[in-house]
Amino acid sequence: MEFELLGELAVRDESGRLVPIPGALQRALLALLLLYAPSAVSGGRILAELWTGTRAKDPTAALHTAVAKLRRALHPHAPGLIVTGPAGYRLDLTGHTFDVRRFEAELAAARGSGGPDRRAAALRELLRRHPGPPLAGLPALPFVQQERARLEALRLTALEQRAEAELDVAAHTAAPGAETDPPALVEELRAAVHEEPDRERVRALLIRALHASGRQAEALEVYRVARADLRERLGIEPGPELRAAQREVLGSASVRAAPEAVAQPRPVPPRSSAPATVPDAAPEEHFVGRGEELRELPALLDAPGLVTVVGAAGLGKTRLALAVAAREERAGAEVWRVDLVPCAPGGVTAAVADAVGVAAGGLGPRAALRRVRDAVERAGRPLLLLDNCEHVLADAGEVAAGLLADCPRLRVLATSRERLGVAGETPYALLPMRHDDAARLFRTRLRRLSPGAADAALDHEIGEVCAAVDHMPLGIELVAAKAATAPLGAIAGQLRARRGTLDTRLWSADARHTTLRAAVDWSYRLLTPDERAVLRAVSVFATGFTAEAAEAVAGPGASATLASLAGKSLLVFTPSADRPTYRTLVSVRQYARDALAEHGEEHTVMRRHAEWVAALAERTAHRMRTGGFREAYTEMSAATPEVTACLDWLQGAEAAAGHGAVTAAGDAPGIGARPRAGSPAGGVVPRDGHASDALLASRIATRLALYWTAAGRQAEGRERLARALETTGPQAPWYAETLAWCGWLGVNIRQDSGDEELLRRAVPAAEAAGEAAVVAFVGALALTVHVRQERLTEARAVADRTAAALDPYRHGWETGVWQLFHSELLVAEGRAKPALTAAVTARELLTGVDPHSAATARIMTGMAEERLGHRAAALRSWRDAHQELLLIGSEHEAAWVKALLGYAAAGDRDMAAAEAFAQSMEAYAEDTGEAYLLAKTATLRALVAGAHGDLDNAERLHLTAVSAYQEGHRPECVAHELALLGRLAAERGDPVLARIRWAHALRAAKLSGRAYAEILPLSGLVGLPQDDPESARELRARLEEVLRDAPPPRSTECPFHLAVPTAAGQVPAAPTTPLIGRLAEQRTD
């Protein structure tokens, strides 16, 4: 069969008949598989490419349906063409042809077809067979647009090579019978210029073709238009090839006019009559951002000497230098720009001489340099711009040093990816653009390409894509070009997944800057083998890393190489007295990560990275329990991206990125799956069969559970631990802790996934392990969960079972945590005095060791004091806990204590304080997306509004809270909100609505299983006149029972009783208030 994409997608059988491929989705899938052939494409990648910007309701089913339909269409003609394997789907094209691959092969063969006449003929025939736009008729998906751009660029490359060959033939009349037609070629090149105005080589060939046709005036007009267009749209000057074509036209005219002048040295003419010496400087009105740099660099150039702008590929060093040079020229300086990209080592002197206008042909370097010196000395205020020095460092440094020694007024501005190493050199480190400048550059470039796309772009999307390319100007230009033809949201998703960044294309005269890959590759090829190896290894770090971390991942001696890589702008060094770090820019990291995979080193280096993360997790867990909490918390917070990347790799998340764990076979393992037999430690073998990787992930997740709790990241911790349990069995030393942490975190975030059962299994698992400290700790987590579920008998049994494991001297932290949670049980049992003793004991054991748990013990102290009727003491304890939590950076827990204090302030009628707490809670909740905390904020604000008599606003806020609590599976909170809404209805004189709301509240309370949640609705219903005396007696009896027997609410979970005394209080006698009395009177009437 033959597959065609150079034009409309077509499939032909052996006889040449078209094979119909039904459906746009199937045609796009076939195109994707063809472009990747013979490599496999994962299910996740197919879903990401074909469902861009949307999400299939059932991704696995959608993928299988699309593949099945494509198989049915192809099977009669090519059975087995689509192969399914572990890596995904691929096409086996053995015995079949694909026109894209044939075109690429024929283009490569044509380049080496001997003389220019044969080369021109081969390329002419190749272009004749493929005249149409590639991938025509396919949906405008990002991969289609990107490949279409690549193939169109390839066709344009073929046209350029054909034009070059034909012009070579035309220039040598000794090629008889050559098939050339310069006028026809001119028209083809004009059309190509119209299609790709930024492709300078096409314009240069058009100038040469016009020149070959004897149309010099038109040729020079093409250059003038090109220069004006490039300056107006892109803020750049023509590149070397376009300038060379102009010089060729001008040179041939001058040779005909005065051939004897060629052999004579050219004097430097006055500035006004020498446009060739004008520096290629970007007009400042087209230069976006870099205001600080434009102020600092001219100040450095006030005095003679060498200033080197140093920075990574794509940071805009050249453009900045040209803008500075333009300012200098307007101020009266004599400026020469030397583009060193085409130079080989030893060629810098000749390039400088050519730029200055000195004929150096036949002269040695020293003689040529003397002529340059003489020309520079005649200039009024000379500035020499040496652009792109990194590949000729020694040569450029020698030339700069020699000229500076002989020309005391000379100023040299150089751009390079590392310093030139000249004595007296002033390096100027160029950093990525500032956020506002980057966003302005993006919008400016996008507006020139597509005004509609620029108007539709949202600020946060622009900010996201700019950040994803590290605010690098080249990356911004590339993404802006892509955004002109693709949705910005889809591009942002690709950048988040680190796909499509390196190979996005932008036509540039400088081949190094057509893609980010090309820009980085230029720097990478200049490195030593050792430097390359270290750069590949440190690419696994997701963010900044220390020299010690690099040693652990890249091997001994890596730290010495880091400074060299930073000096060459491939790493960014951040000095600090406490923790100096290095980091890689996004483009460099992605390039080096690809190189790591290509060298077959990825698993080895990622495993080293995982071992480093595991050591850090062990150290964090130990220090958080033994007095180093603050330092450990800070260190782990900084390393969070590394932990995420590590666990994603170890637990196989990379393979499932984007659409769940979709494999070629469609499997999507459940998060709560039980361990299977034959797996590591009784668990499931992970993504790629590396059992040790799965166990390492389990150990890391377990050791980080305390950190995740303190950082308010319980949902993340629970998910990681649940996945860890899939690969962890009883043989793992930390198995009991994994069970306990997973269950405890799940109950805290209201996951209904059998988390309570995990805690029941954890206690005997800890006892089987035989470590008293683990028994005490696991027992503490288990008993507190039973308390929160109001299973006090089971909680007491766990407490009695594990109390023997306590030892304040050998394992004080575990004993302190047990006492902390035991105090919660004692409060629930109504034993406030022993609860206070337990909380104070916990605080003493944990203070100075674990400030987070010590602050929690202070919260429990306040709960016990409140139960004893010491409200003022309780508030003091909670305020102290709030301050301690803020001091250690635990804003999440501090926000919940704010809720306590805010509700208490509302109960004390201090509405100003309540509103202040509400504002603070809301700010944190909005930053973190904490829906439950936002609901509590709404409740507190409703209480404030009701106190101020704004019943409409109070009702709106209570209803908002009800919706949030329902979504968060908090029926006890729903019950309280509905009860308060019933009070509002009663205050408005609507007893029917009040009764309905209180009845609904009572049902929600019973659904929650929290008896204390029945107090408010029962109090309301008891206060209303009842039609049935028996129902009234039953309601009153139930209220008395609840007030007598129900465990009190946890103040940190549901603190309504602090703001609404009846929530904890007494049985009202009907009618108990003027309000209820009015309701009774209305009923009598």
C-alpha angles and dihedrals in degrees: 000000000000123000121201130195099152092096122355116353107267136171120198129190125223092280093051096254118142116255109213116232106196122212132029091246093055092046090051090048091051091049091051093050091046093053092051096042130159088020121079123248117216121234091243092053092050091051091048092050100042099037097044113166092005137066127224113238089232107019095188093050093045091051094047092048093052093048093046092052091049091048091052091053095049102033099083090056102032116016113199094018092130110058122195118208142154091279094051133258128341140170119241100213095177106140092011132097131227118196095213093058090043091051091050091049094047091047090053090047092048091056089064098040096123119247125025093256093057091042091051092049093050093049092045091055092045092053092045092058094051109041101142133085110269124248091014116176096025122121116271094256118156094248090049092051093046094049091043089054090049094050093045088051089050090052090049089051089054090050090050092050091047091049091049091050093047091049089051089052091049090050092056112055089187089087103090118203093014112161104229132142112177095186091054090045089052091059093048090050092047088055090049091051090052090050096045109021093169094058100098096186090065090053090048091052090048089054090050092047092051089047091051088052091053094252100128096154091055090046092055090045089056088054092048092050092045093051093048091046095050092047093047099046105029105018093236137115125238115281129242097275094051092046090048090054090052091048090050091057093044092043095053090051092050092047091055091046099045115003093172091063093069094076095049126088110255116236115225103259125214115283094248094059099040112072091163090069095051107113117247091247124165112241107250093230088067095045111099122206128333092114094152093048091049088056098044102045097055088050090055089049094055090094126050116263143079123306115183121197103212125191148121126287113285098021093116100252094150095046092048091048091050091050090051090047090052090054091049092050092051087052090058102267123144104236131190123183119205115193105204097185093101092044125108120204108288094028101090095092092054092047091051091048091051092050093048090049099249120142103229099168111139093007126118121239094263094049091046090049090052090055090049089050091052091051092047092049090055091055119097100226108358125205121178117197113203104191125196102005101162098101094045099037099143094044094046091046092051093049092046092048092048095049093045091051092052100035110053093184096049122115119196122200112191133183120206144142089242137020121281092227096230120152110259092018116155110211117206111199110215113210131194116283122276115260097254093045091048092051091048092050091050094050092044094052093043092050091056090052099038121000090189093055090048092053091048095048113107121222094237091050091051090048090050096051092044091052090047090061092043092250089287113160094223091049090048091050091050095048092045089055089051092046090060089071105024136052111270092223091057091048090051089053091051091049091049088054089045091239126138097007101108099045102042104124132226120176111238137162086235106073089202090067102047089098136006087244091058091048093052093040090060090059095040093056090056092060128098117247091256092051091050092051093051092046091052091049098049090050087085090070110097094202141357117338136188127238089252091055090050090052090053093051105030097034137249115328095026093117091065090055094051093073090052092050091048089050088055092050094246092113129037114225119209111194118213136163091226107032119004110195143186127214139181125232115244096254093047092047093050092047093048092046090054089049089050090057092044090054091051091241100114101099094044094050095041089052090053089049090051091050089052091050090048091053089049091049092050090049091048093051092048096046094046088058099041109048103286097093099128095047093044092047091051094047094048093046088057091048096048095108089053091052092049093050091045096050092043088057097042094045094043099247093138091066090053099042116145106009110032126273096318113167131180089267092047098245118157109180116218119243095231098046117145118242114268126228117262094030127119109293087348093307137115120282106247132236099297105020097262099138093181090057091058093050091047089054090050092052093048093049093049094049091049096050093095091050092049089051094050091045093053093245098125095139092055091046093049092050093050092047093048089054089046090056089059088067102030125087135180091276091070109096091224096046096111091050091049090053093046097046093046092050095043094049091045093054090047093055092039097247109170097209106114093279094147089057089054089059092049089054092045097066097057089041089056092047090050090053088057099220112133093202091056091046091053093047097045090046090054093054092045097049094049092052091053089050092053090050089049093242093135096162091056091044091053091049091054091047092051091044095053102033092093090065093065118115117161092193103047099034107011096162095055090044091050092051090049091052090047094056092037088060087058090055091049091052090051090050089054093247098129098164096054087043090056090049092050092047093049090047090052091049092052093050094046102039109104091013107059112006092185093058090039089057089049088052088054089053089053089048088058092049091054091046090050091052088052089055095253097129095161091052090047092053090050091052092050093048090051090049090050092054093046092052092050091050093057093044096249095141093160095062091039089058091058091050087052086059090054092050093043093052090046090051089052090050089051090050091244093137095167090059091044091053091048091053090047092054092050092047092048094051092053094042093052091049092051101031092238100168094183092053091047088054091052088050090053090050092050092048090049090054090051092048091049091050089054091051095251095133096164092057091042091054092047091052094046090051090050089052092048091056092048094048091049091053090047094051094243103140093164089059091045087055092054093047093050090048090054090047087053089055090052090051089050092050089053090053097251105130093169093058091041091054092048093050094046091049091051089047091053091052090051090049092053090047090055094056089224106124093195089064088068093064099083098044092042090050090054095046093046089054092056123084110257128214092213116052090201091057089049091053091048092051092049093047091050091050091051090049093050093047090049102042111018117104110245119255120267105254093219094050107040111003099171091124089066091061100030111043093196088065089075101019150082140324108262119226109229116275095023102161139030087255093058089043090057090050090052091050090051090052092050091050 
